[in-house]
Amino acid sequence: MGPLARTLGVSRSPVREALARLVAEGLLESGDGGVQVPVPTVTAMEEICDIRRLIEPPAAQRAARRMNEPALCALEAAVEAARLADAADVAGFLEANYVFRSVWVGRLDNRRLRETIFRFDDQAGAVRRMTLALPVARKQALAMLEEGLRAFREADGAAAERFARHYIDGAGHHFRQIAAAAGNSGQPAVQHGPLQGV
């Protein structure tokens, strides 16, 4: 903590408080006498997917009822950007995916629900980067984004709920495939720590 406090030009107390908050939100974990960025395990990601399955489908249903023209235009632009991201443009696809998600979650009128969804979204970010690096996962994700766009455009809450569930299940499926290929279960899904530097 000392070097970080010196670099930031502050005392150790605010650094300690900030790090404690990041640990509480699951973005860092305590270990080896300090904090570190957690490496996703299959067990941790299954737990996050389970929580997301409970929260996000009903949230998407609510968001579908609250769509407006600017939000729909932003969703359409995000889907178009995802379509235009070629096979080599993983970063472009990730950005389009992020925008789509941010727009529909942003239509929720419950601030705490939005914050909860984004908190788990932050924790699942490394998994998203791993899974959407797979061309087959991007192809399926694009089809699901198109499904979500139709649901939101038609203000169809049931279809929006299905979209959210399909999207979470698809991400979990691809993550399990990556972990199985690496021969891991409760161990880190990627040994070299994909979250470093994020």
Stockholm file with secondary structure:
# STOCKHOLM 1.0

chainA/1-198         MGPLARTLGVSRSPVREALARLVAEGLLESGDGGVQVPVPTVTAMEEICDIRRLIEPPAAQRAARRMNEPALCALEAAVEAARLADAADVAGFLEANYVFRSVWVGRLDNRRLRETIFRFDDQAGAVRRMTLALPVARKQALAMLEEGLRAFREADGAAAERFARHYIDGAGHHFRQIAAAAGNSGQPAVQHGPLQGV
#=GR chainA/1-198 SS CHHHHHHHTSCHHHHHHHHHHHHHTTSSEEETTEEECCCCBHHHHHHHHHHHHHHHHHHHHHHHHTCCHHHHHHHHHHHHHHHHSCTTCHHHHHHHHHHHHHHHHHTCSCHHHHHHHHHHHHHHHHHHHHHTTSHHHHHHHHHHHHHHHHHHHTTCHHHHHHHHHHHHHHHHHHHHHHHHHHTCSSSBSSTTCTTTTC
#=GC SS_cons         CHHHHHHHTSCHHHHHHHHHHHHHTTSSEEETTEEECCCCBHHHHHHHHHHHHHHHHHHHHHHHHTCCHHHHHHHHHHHHHHHHSCTTCHHHHHHHHHHHHHHHHHTCSCHHHHHHHHHHHHHHHHHHHHHTTSHHHHHHHHHHHHHHHHHHHTTCHHHHHHHHHHHHHHHHHHHHHHHHHHTCSSSBSSTTCTTTTC
//
